[in-house]
Amino acid sequence: MTATKNPESKQTVLHWILSFYTRHKQELLSYLVFGLLTTVVNVGVFNLLFVLNVKYQLANLAALILAKLFAYFTNKHFVFKTKTRQGFDSIREFIRFVFARGFTGVVDYFGLIFLVEVLSFSPVYSKYGLQVVVIVLNYVLGKKLVFTSK
């Protein structure tokens, strides 16, 4: 049995992507800019500590924590622009953020160990590659689970 290519499904997916981009253009562009800045913080801290002979696992953990804090404030105020009116709402939002970013932090942290220790990839290039996966996951989780009050 051979798989047949369905041009209609490709058009449907392309249409959905273009429609999504059109509806969320400003948010996506803001997320891209602040996502890149978060990545610069993450990779910059990692590289600085790695060059200073800090074990790559510890350098990665420090980079993740600082990048996550930077991401919370930029996503809240500049990307999703949530307005939490009561203190408890802000705390709940931050807790959701911690859990969502904790999940992607685990993907990033153990993903790097897996790529380095099991697959023998370069720590630096593996870190760069993982950031693509983490950025996409963070956007989806941020939009759907964390920053839900406007």
NORUR-V356747 format. One line per field, one symbol per residue. phi: phi as a letter, one per 40 degrees, with the letter a starting at -180 (. if undefined). psi: psi as a letter, one per 30 degrees, with the letter a starting at -180 (. if undefined). burial: + if it has 9 or more other ideal C-beta (glycine too) atoms within 8 Angstrom, else -. A space follows every 10 residues. Layout:
# NORUR-V356747
phi: ???
psi: ???
burial: ???
This chain:
# NORUR-V356747
phi: .bcccbcccc cccccccccc cccbdccccc cccccccccc cccccdcccc ccgcddccdc cccccccccd cdcccccbbc fcbccbdccc cccccccdcc ccccccdccc cccccccccf ccdccccccc ccccccdccc ccccbbcbbb
psi: kkkkkjfeee eeeeeeeeee eefgeeeeee eeefeeeeee eeeeeeeeee eggkkeeeee eeeeeeeeee eeeeeeefdf hkjkeleeee eeeeeeeeee feefeeeeef eeeeeeeefh lkeeeeeeef eeeeeeeeee eeeffdifk.
burial: ---------+ ---------- +-----++-+ +--++-+++- +++++++-++ ---+-+-+++ ++++-+++-+ ++-+++--++ -+------++ --++-+++-+ +-+++-+++- ++++++---- --+--++-++ +-+++-+++- +++--++---
